[in-house]
Amino acid sequence: MATRRDFLHTLAGTALAGLPLIGRTAQEPEPPPDIFDAQMLDLDFWVKPRTISVIRPQSGEKAKLTYWKDGEIIDAAYQELCHLLRDVNGKETAPIDPKLFETLWGAQAFVQRFGIESPVEILSGYRTPASNKRLIEQGIPAARQSLHMSGRAADIRIPNLNAEVLGSLVRSFRQGGVGFYYREGPRGGWIHADTGLQRTWKG
């Protein structure tokens, strides 16, 4: 019987090959019942220091920061993370909802338990209203009242992890909305995560 580690490594290989998870054949392994359920995590997971590794492909920036320890946010690290999630095009930084960082860190820390050591790729974080409007005019998926504009949303990937697996995991944190954006190619798609109402959609 395949272990959860085996299952995640299988999915990682699928992502690398650029093959979608949807439409699995009967021969491919099904996930164990709790594979996506962050609610099954024990208390020890949530009380340990939170160190997140992020990369911003658009600017080439990378960082590994401990932003939370002993029940408190470490302000210098938090400010650096807010800068990393800034509007790169609009060149503006805004406060990011700490609950969003909790979800991003939680997803990364969860998959690390299964041997996937990859940074969280931030494709889009905070957006100025002007940047958001520009995306809409270009036909790029963006809501007119996007939570990106209030620092409550991010579009993310974790390299070597299938987008559907990542989205299902993020959804299990029950912190807000999750959008699944599938694209052809070896990098697959991305996941929109926000701290608004709990809802799910595909774009």
C-alpha positions as CSV (number, residue, x, y, z in Angstrom):
1,M,0.0,0.0,0.0
2,A,1.4,3.5,-0.9
3,T,2.3,5.7,2.0
4,R,1.4,9.4,2.0
5,R,5.1,10.1,1.2
6,D,4.8,7.9,-1.8
7,F,1.6,9.6,-2.9
8,L,3.1,13.1,-2.6
9,H,6.2,12.1,-4.5
10,T,4.0,10.7,-7.2
11,L,2.2,14.0,-7.5
12,A,5.4,15.9,-7.5
13,G,6.5,13.9,-10.5
14,T,3.2,14.5,-12.2
15,A,3.7,18.3,-11.7
16,L,7.2,18.1,-13.1
17,A,6.0,16.2,-16.2
18,G,3.3,18.9,-16.7
19,L,0.5,16.5,-16.5
20,P,-2.7,17.6,-14.8
21,L,-4.0,15.7,-11.7
22,I,-7.5,15.9,-13.0
23,G,-8.7,12.8,-14.9
24,R,-6.5,10.3,-13.0
25,T,-6.7,6.8,-14.3
26,A,-7.9,4.0,-12.1
27,Q,-4.4,2.7,-11.8
28,E,-3.1,5.8,-10.1
29,P,-3.1,5.9,-6.3
30,E,-5.9,7.7,-4.5
31,P,-5.0,10.1,-1.6
32,P,-5.5,8.9,2.0
33,P,-8.5,10.5,3.6
34,D,-6.5,13.1,5.6
35,I,-3.9,14.0,3.0
36,F,-5.3,17.5,2.4
37,D,-6.8,18.1,5.8
38,A,-4.8,20.7,7.8
39,Q,-7.4,20.4,10.5
40,M,-5.8,17.1,11.5
41,L,-2.5,18.8,12.5
42,D,-1.6,18.6,16.1
43,L,-1.0,21.5,18.5
44,D,2.8,21.1,18.3
45,F,2.7,22.0,14.6
46,W,1.1,25.4,15.4
47,V,3.2,26.5,18.4
48,K,6.6,26.0,16.9
49,P,8.5,29.0,15.4
50,R,7.3,29.8,11.9
51,T,10.0,30.1,9.3
52,I,9.0,30.6,5.7
53,S,11.1,30.4,2.6
54,V,9.8,32.5,-0.3
55,I,10.9,33.5,-3.8
56,R,9.5,36.3,-6.0
57,P,10.2,35.2,-9.6
58,Q,9.2,38.7,-10.9
59,S,12.0,40.4,-9.1
60,G,14.4,37.5,-8.4
61,E,14.3,38.1,-4.6
62,K,14.6,35.2,-2.2
63,A,14.3,35.1,1.6
64,K,14.0,32.6,4.4
65,L,12.6,34.3,7.5
66,T,11.4,33.4,10.9
67,Y,8.4,35.8,11.3
68,W,6.6,34.3,14.3
69,K,7.9,32.8,17.6
70,D,6.5,32.3,21.1
71,G,3.1,33.5,20.1
72,E,4.3,36.8,18.6
73,I,5.0,38.2,15.2
74,I,8.7,39.3,14.8
75,D,8.2,42.8,13.3
76,A,11.4,43.1,11.3
77,A,10.7,39.8,9.5
78,Y,7.0,40.7,9.0
79,Q,8.0,44.0,7.4
80,E,10.4,42.2,5.1
81,L,7.7,39.7,4.0
82,C,5.4,42.6,3.3
83,H,8.1,44.1,1.1
84,L,8.5,40.8,-0.7
85,L,4.7,40.7,-1.4
86,R,4.7,44.3,-2.6
87,D,3.2,45.5,-5.9
88,V,6.4,45.1,-8.0
89,N,4.8,46.9,-10.9
90,G,3.3,49.7,-8.9
91,K,6.3,49.8,-6.6
92,E,4.2,50.1,-3.5
93,T,4.2,48.1,-0.2
94,A,1.2,47.6,2.1
95,P,0.6,45.7,5.3
96,I,-0.3,42.0,4.6
97,D,-2.8,40.2,6.7
98,P,-0.9,38.0,9.1
99,K,-3.5,35.2,8.6
100,L,-2.4,35.0,4.9
101,F,1.2,34.4,6.1
102,E,-0.2,31.7,8.4
103,T,-1.7,29.9,5.5
104,L,1.4,30.2,3.3
105,W,3.7,29.0,6.0
106,G,1.3,26.2,7.0
107,A,1.1,24.9,3.4
108,Q,4.9,24.9,3.1
109,A,5.5,23.3,6.5
110,F,2.9,20.7,5.9
111,V,4.5,19.4,2.7
112,Q,7.9,19.5,4.2
113,R,6.7,16.7,6.4
114,F,6.6,14.6,3.2
115,G,10.0,15.5,1.9
116,I,9.1,18.4,-0.4
117,E,11.5,21.2,0.4
118,S,10.6,24.0,-1.9
119,P,10.1,27.8,-1.4
120,V,6.7,29.4,-1.8
121,E,6.7,31.2,-5.1
122,I,4.8,34.5,-4.8
123,L,3.4,35.4,-8.3
124,S,1.3,38.2,-7.0
125,G,0.8,39.7,-3.6
126,Y,-0.4,43.3,-2.8
127,R,-1.7,45.2,-5.8
128,T,-2.5,48.9,-6.1
129,P,-5.9,49.7,-7.6
130,A,-4.1,50.9,-10.7
131,S,-2.2,47.6,-11.2
132,N,-5.4,45.6,-10.6
133,K,-7.3,47.7,-13.2
134,R,-4.4,47.2,-15.7
135,L,-4.7,43.4,-15.3
136,I,-8.4,43.5,-16.0
137,E,-7.9,45.6,-19.1
138,Q,-5.3,43.1,-20.3
139,G,-7.7,40.2,-19.9
140,I,-5.8,38.7,-17.0
141,P,-8.0,37.1,-14.2
142,A,-8.5,39.8,-11.6
143,A,-11.6,40.7,-9.6
144,R,-12.7,44.3,-9.6
145,Q,-12.8,44.3,-5.8
146,S,-9.8,42.0,-5.4
147,L,-8.5,41.2,-2.0
148,H,-5.0,41.7,-3.4
149,M,-5.7,45.4,-3.1
150,S,-6.1,45.2,0.7
151,G,-3.1,42.8,1.3
152,R,-5.3,39.8,1.9
153,A,-4.5,37.7,-1.1
154,A,-1.6,36.0,-2.9
155,D,-1.2,34.0,-6.0
156,I,1.3,31.2,-5.3
157,R,3.0,28.0,-6.4
158,I,5.2,25.5,-4.6
159,P,7.6,24.0,-7.1
160,N,7.4,20.2,-7.6
161,L,3.8,20.2,-6.1
162,N,0.8,19.8,-8.3
163,A,-1.5,22.9,-8.2
164,E,-4.6,20.9,-7.3
165,V,-2.8,19.3,-4.4
166,L,-1.6,22.7,-3.2
167,G,-5.1,24.2,-3.6
168,S,-6.8,21.4,-1.7
169,L,-4.3,21.8,1.1
170,V,-4.8,25.5,1.3
171,R,-8.6,25.0,1.3
172,S,-8.3,22.7,4.2
173,F,-6.9,25.5,6.4
174,R,-10.3,27.2,6.1
175,Q,-8.9,30.7,6.3
176,G,-10.6,32.1,3.2
177,G,-11.0,31.7,-0.5
178,V,-9.1,29.4,-2.8
179,G,-8.9,29.8,-6.6
180,F,-7.5,27.1,-8.9
181,Y,-5.9,28.4,-12.0
182,Y,-4.7,25.6,-14.3
183,R,-2.4,26.3,-17.2
184,E,-0.6,24.1,-19.8
185,G,3.1,23.5,-19.5
186,P,5.7,22.1,-17.1
187,R,5.0,24.7,-14.4
188,G,1.3,24.0,-14.4
189,G,-0.9,26.6,-12.8
190,W,-1.1,28.5,-9.6
191,I,-3.3,28.9,-6.6
192,H,-5.0,32.1,-5.3
193,A,-5.3,32.1,-1.5
194,D,-7.0,34.9,0.4
195,T,-8.4,35.6,3.9
196,G,-11.9,36.6,2.8
197,L,-15.0,34.4,2.9
198,Q,-14.6,30.7,2.5
199,R,-15.2,29.9,-1.2
200,T,-13.6,27.9,-4.0
201,W,-13.5,28.6,-7.8
202,K,-11.6,27.6,-10.9
203,G,-10.2,30.2,-13.3
